[in-house]
Amino acid sequence: MAEIDKHNRFAEDVFTYNATKSGKVLIYWYGKLVMTLKGEKAQKFLKQVEGLDDRDAQLVMAKVTGNFKRGNER
């Protein structure tokens, strides 16, 4: 997946996530909550990031949130 991040934007951990006991996944961008996943979407996300290194997990979170595709985010 490294070829997707041509400008090395995800060299640092800009995204984080937290899986709650109730089965939700909270995705944060620079510490700000940007998305909440529930049910099947939450489980699918957790399976996608399981075993990935930090950089690849960053790319998965960027793709899941959907608002980080245009290249003009700061």
Legacy VTK file of the C-alpha trace (Angstrom):
# vtk DataFile Version 3.0
C-alpha trace
ASCII
DATASET POLYDATA
POINTS 74 float
0.000 0.000 0.000
2.989 2.321 0.311
2.659 3.451 -3.314
-0.669 5.109 -2.424
1.031 7.473 0.027
3.269 9.221 -2.508
3.736 12.336 -0.381
4.528 10.406 2.799
1.561 11.923 4.645
1.116 8.871 6.831
4.695 8.562 8.048
3.342 9.837 11.361
0.227 8.492 13.038
-2.418 11.041 12.081
-5.256 8.522 12.556
-6.021 6.471 15.657
-8.926 4.258 16.564
-10.561 2.875 19.662
-12.722 -0.263 19.780
-15.350 -0.004 22.516
-16.858 -2.784 24.609
-20.206 -2.193 22.902
-18.698 -3.117 19.512
-18.273 0.369 18.089
-15.046 1.612 16.513
-14.201 5.294 16.951
-11.758 6.717 14.388
-9.841 9.883 15.234
-7.821 12.247 13.030
-5.254 14.261 15.001
-7.222 13.400 18.149
-10.561 14.628 16.786
-13.373 12.086 16.331
-14.176 11.871 12.612
-16.144 8.616 12.299
-17.971 6.003 14.329
-18.416 2.505 12.900
-21.032 0.069 14.222
-22.042 -3.524 13.634
-20.713 -5.253 10.513
-18.741 -2.203 9.369
-16.912 -2.078 12.697
-16.096 -5.793 12.562
-14.926 -5.527 8.940
-12.664 -2.612 9.846
-11.109 -4.486 12.772
-10.388 -7.461 10.506
-8.794 -5.135 7.917
-6.363 -3.513 10.369
-5.540 -6.689 12.281
-1.872 -7.497 11.814
-1.077 -4.420 9.699
1.884 -2.201 10.429
1.165 1.384 11.490
1.549 2.918 8.026
-0.789 0.450 6.320
-3.324 0.866 9.137
-3.167 4.640 8.552
-4.037 4.100 4.889
-6.977 1.846 5.781
-8.343 4.466 8.190
-7.944 7.206 5.576
-9.845 5.118 3.049
-12.619 4.191 5.505
-13.244 7.810 6.488
-13.587 8.770 2.820
-12.839 12.470 3.236
-9.113 12.097 2.804
-8.852 11.359 -0.905
-8.484 14.733 -2.543
-4.976 15.618 -1.412
-5.854 19.019 0.046
-6.295 17.970 3.669
-4.111 19.592 6.310
LINES 1 75
74 0 1 2 3 4 5 6 7 8 9 10 11 12 13 14 15 16 17 18 19 20 21 22 23 24 25 26 27 28 29 30 31 32 33 34 35 36 37 38 39 40 41 42 43 44 45 46 47 48 49 50 51 52 53 54 55 56 57 58 59 60 61 62 63 64 65 66 67 68 69 70 71 72 73
